[in-house]
Every structure is written in C-alpha cells, then in structure tokens.
Amino acid sequence: MRRSVVQGAVVAAIAAATAACSGGAATTSGGAATTTAPTSATAVATAAGGQPETSAAATAAARQYFSYYSAGDFAATWGLLAPSAQREIGEATWVGVHQGCPGPAGVSYRVKRAKLTGGTAAVTVAQAEGKTSFGTVTEAFSYSAGRWGFVPEDTSLYRHGSVGADISAAKAEGYCAGS
C-alpha cells in the first residue's frame, strides 16, 4: 500500500476528476446548469473572514485541512479546497468518493512548514501510523478569494464517470484502505 498522505492527495484528485466528468453542476428541469456554493460552516467562515497571504496562514489552513481529513469530515475538507478545485468537484462527489475510499485508520498528519512562491504554498506534511513514520510529502495550497485552499495533485483519477467508478479505480490503484 502507498503512503497515506499521498493516498489522501490522490483520493482528493479522484474526487476532482469525478466532478470534472459530472461537471460539478446540477441541471434544473429546464436544463439550465447550476452550481453549488460551499455549504460547510468552515468554508463560509473562512471566506467571510479572509486569511492573510502568509506562510503562517498557509500552514494553519493545511493543519485545519489535514485535521478534518484524518477525522473523516470530508464535507469540511471540501470547504477547504482551493476555489478552482471546488469548481471541478461538487461537494457530494467529494464526500462520496472519500467515504467510499477511506485511508487507513489511525493515520496522523503533521504539517511542518509552508514555503511561499507567489500565491502558492508548498506545504511539507509528515505522516505516521502509530509509531511508524511514512516520511514527508509536499502538498500544494493556493491563495485565492482571500483564503488558502488545498490543491489536489492529480485530477485524472477522478474522470471515470461516476463516484462508484472512481472508487473502483482508486481501489484498483491501491489508494483505499484494504486495497
């Protein structure tokens, strides 16, 4: 099985691709496309209060994201995606893929630091399960609309046409616990 931090990023990417296939939008009875605004309290509060474009704020956003992710609060993690990722991934798709493809239980994430380059933060994250360390990875967070948001690394895994197909693909690639 691959490292869980990478697994989390890949699962996030699968959700992004799923939304790209579904368009992340619903259609009304008249056929018009509609999009959904962030509904989680975290997303609304973050957007309303804004965050400074600093390394400390990017690190804090990453800590919040990984805290929610490890707790299985995928609706809250969707609220902490970069706006560009939210446009690609509907909240229901994000939550469905993550619930259907969980990471291993007991995994902890420790956000170490963020290095800024323009409006992008390269965030170093260490991952461990119990006393076993899986090393570190770098995850991207981007600054947009007054806040930092997680940017899934690879959205191609989310382009299988349905949440079920995306979950099956993720399992086949070894990204889900027990796969």
Buried (B, 14 or more C-beta within 10 A) or exposed (E): EEBBBBBBBBBBBBBBBBBBBBEBEEEEEEEEEEEEEBEBEBBEEBBEEEBEBBBEBBBBBBBBBBBBBBEEBBBBBBBBBBBBBBBBBBBBBBBBBBEBBBBEEEBEBBBEBBEBEEEBBBBBBBBBBEEEEBEBBBBBBBBEEEBBBBBBBBBEBBBBEBBEBBBBBBBEBEBBBEB
